[in-house]
Amino acid sequence: MKIKAGHLGIAGALTFCSLYTILALVLKFFPNQTLKFIGTIHMMPKLEYIKPFITVTPQAIAIGIISHTIIVFVFFCVTAMIYNLFQK
């Protein structure tokens, strides 16, 4: 079975873009709760020291969405191409 690399890349990029947007908005509107939750997951003992330096601006959200979406698109395209090469 062949996988269409472009379609898989677009699907992965759109999914990641949606999740990234949701998480960025949650971080923007609920920074203390989100950082506490992230700190609990990653076990960051010194979270209170870095909280003042974390700011979420609209430009940061836009740049993050664009750059990460491109990276995910390329990753899924390459993965599909490698998969298709091994199907011969």
N, C-alpha and C positions, 0 to 999 in steps of 0.2 A: 504494500500500500504506500503510495506516495503522499507526502504531506506538502501542501503548498506553503512555501516558506513565507511569502508575503502576507498571506492570510493569517498564519499562525503568529507572525510578528505583530501584525495590527491588533489581533485579539489580545495578545499578552500585553502590548503597550497600553491599550485602552483600559484593560483591567487594572494594571498597575497605576495608571494615571488617575483612575477613579479612587483607588485606595489611598494614594498619596494625597490627593486633594482632601479627602475626608479627614485623614490624620493631621494634615497641616491646619485645617480649620479647627479641629478639636484642640490642637496645641495653641492656636491663636486665641481662642475664646476661653479656654480653661487651662492656662499654663501651669498653675500650681498642681492641680490634680493630675494632669497628664505627666508632668515631670516626676511627680511622686510615684505614679504607676510605672513609668519607664525605669525609674531608679530602682524600684522594687524588683522588676524583671531582670535588670542587668546587674543588680546588687551593687549599685554605686554608693559607697558609704559617704562620699564627700559631695553629695548632690547640692547641699545648701550653699556650697562655695561657688558653684558654677551657675546657679539660677540667675543671678543678676546679669550675667553675660549673655544669656540666651534671649534673643529677640526674634520675633517672627514678623517680618514685613511682607507686604504684598509682592515686592520685587523678589524676595527670597523664595516665596512660595512659587512664583512664576518660573524663576530660574531652576528651582528644584524639579518642578513638574516637567519642564522641557528637557533638561539634561538627563534625568532618570528615565523618562519615557523613551528617548532616543537609545539609551544604553540597553533597555529591556527589549526594544524592537530589534536591535542588532543581535542581541543574545539569542532570541527566539528564532530569528532567521538563520543564524549560523547553526543552531541546534537542529533545525529542520533540514538544512542542507547536509549536515553530517549524517543524520538519520537516513536521508534519501540515498546517500552514497553507499551506505551499508546494506541497502535493500536490493542492490543489483545482483 
